[in-house]
Amino acid sequence: MGNSRISSSILQAYIARAGLHVVPDAKRCMQCGICSFNCPMHIDVRFYARHGLPNLDSRCLTCGECVARCPRGTLRFERTGPVGKD
Amino acid sequence: MRRYMIIGAGVAGLTAAEVIRRNDPSGEVTLVNDDPHGHYSRPGLGYYLNRTVPERQLFHRSAREIRELRLNYVYGRADALSLDSHRVILQDGRRLAYDRLLLATGARATPPDFPGSELNGLVKLDTLEDARHILKLVRRARPAVVIGGGITALELVEGLHAHGMCVHYFLRGDRFWAKLLDETESRLVEGRLAAEGIRLHYRTQIARALGKRGNLDAVETQADEVIPCRVLGVAMGVCPKTELAQEAGLATDRGVLVNEYLETSAADVFAAGDVAQVRDSCTGQHVVETLWPTARKHGELAGANMAGTRTAYVRELSFNVARVAGLITSMIGSVECGRDPAVLTVTRGGNASRSADMGEISRVRILVGERAIVGALVMGDQALSRPLEHMIRAQADVSSIRPALLRDPEAGVDLIARFYLEEVAH
């Protein structure tokens, strides 16, 4: 019972993030690598941050680990179009 | 084929190498570096020290990315410059010829000037080697002392604390980072450090470090107090490494003097990063900035100019982000307190005693000039950081809400946020 409630709330969070991508603010990034290290899918988030590109890696779960852990507030969720534009 | 040489593989040197390679695919690029670990994230060292990331995570260019730059990588120390013959002389006697040279030697921690500073146990945090050295010295439950008033000092404090050491943090003045933070913000940071178990000592300076058989075992303060410690972390600011330039007769001041094209006083010699003291075209003054984003910007420009373009460096809006005692802190524009009486200060939050959950604390301080916002500090929740940055960069005219801000400073931050949404956002 407890478990199903937790998983449904996680599911809610994922649904709320449908179509969102992790988007960096490159000038905040100092390449410390905390984002890449904590990515459960082993995506090199730092690479995207360095180049100021939205993370369009299809493996991205939008779990938010990198967003929450970045010590400099570099990463955020944003709705991006198919070519990474607003 | 042009021969480029870069001394130093910090972010300025590596960025310059990347830009040169992009602009001149056939040029020969030599990178001279005396750091045995090559290129890694210097700002990441604090996170390595406090166990947030493992060492391998500091290397932010893959072997493949480095290979693709086709650098001629020389591990060694540049000892002298021969400007007339366009050569760099290495410590081992090798003489390397260049057509264009970039000095990106960086800066080092200002060495302590008190007696006993040669003892084993005094540490700094400039390089990966320094961080590794600290990790060899840390011992659970043993005392350590840290001196210095900025971010690096805090990284040492938090790093030593993360390894279980009992950390005493000496502050020269009455509060933490009084240059940039206001009193509420200083107290907020100090409160969080104290809650972690860090012992703060105000108005405390070291008279001498004491030791036995070459090993540190205590410090004596200028008030004659003796505090035992095994490790003493020193972060009292940095000095640009100008020796090479000075001995070659280049114009130097605090750093190596360069014009807005990052050219030094000698032909074909450029300087970038923490070592460079760059002419600000607006004020005419030469400034040393010692910030990572600035160093990267310098590297980009120096690389492009070495490869043949001629682009002037324009000093951007001052912008820095750091984690201060666990709080993400953005400092945008000028945030120094009480400098200009015409500047109105609007604040919200930051009262540590009113918030039960330390993680929830956030603080916003906005400095409003006659017409536009001139600076802002956002600690904790960063929701307002981007809007404020946008308004400051755009110098958005906020004079229409200034009277309301004066009338009701309590509601000031909300007024500015609403103004952003209604007038600026689209």
HADDOCK unambig.tbl for C-alpha pairs under 7 A between the chains (distance, minus, plus):
assign (segid A and resid 27 and name CA) (segid B and resid 293 and name CA) 6.82 0.50 0.50
assign (segid A and resid 28 and name CA) (segid B and resid 321 and name CA) 6.51 0.50 0.50
assign (segid A and resid 30 and name CA) (segid B and resid 43 and name CA) 6.33 0.50 0.50
assign (segid A and resid 31 and name CA) (segid B and resid 41 and name CA) 6.05 0.50 0.50
assign (segid A and resid 31 and name CA) (segid B and resid 60 and name CA) 6.43 0.50 0.50
assign (segid A and resid 32 and name CA) (segid B and resid 41 and name CA) 5.89 0.50 0.50
assign (segid A and resid 32 and name CA) (segid B and resid 43 and name CA) 6.43 0.50 0.50
assign (segid A and resid 32 and name CA) (segid B and resid 44 and name CA) 4.17 0.50 0.50
assign (segid A and resid 32 and name CA) (segid B and resid 58 and name CA) 6.02 0.50 0.50
assign (segid A and resid 33 and name CA) (segid B and resid 57 and name CA) 5.62 0.50 0.50
assign (segid A and resid 33 and name CA) (segid B and resid 58 and name CA) 6.49 0.50 0.50
assign (segid A and resid 34 and name CA) (segid B and resid 53 and name CA) 6.13 0.50 0.50
assign (segid A and resid 37 and name CA) (segid B and resid 53 and name CA) 6.97 0.50 0.50
assign (segid A and resid 37 and name CA) (segid B and resid 57 and name CA) 6.92 0.50 0.50
assign (segid A and resid 71 and name CA) (segid B and resid 323 and name CA) 5.66 0.50 0.50
assign (segid A and resid 71 and name CA) (segid B and resid 328 and name CA) 6.09 0.50 0.50
assign (segid A and resid 72 and name CA) (segid B and resid 321 and name CA) 5.65 0.50 0.50
assign (segid A and resid 72 and name CA) (segid B and resid 322 and name CA) 5.77 0.50 0.50
assign (segid A and resid 72 and name CA) (segid B and resid 323 and name CA) 6.45 0.50 0.50
assign (segid A and resid 72 and name CA) (segid B and resid 328 and name CA) 5.77 0.50 0.50
assign (segid A and resid 73 and name CA) (segid B and resid 328 and name CA) 6.78 0.50 0.50
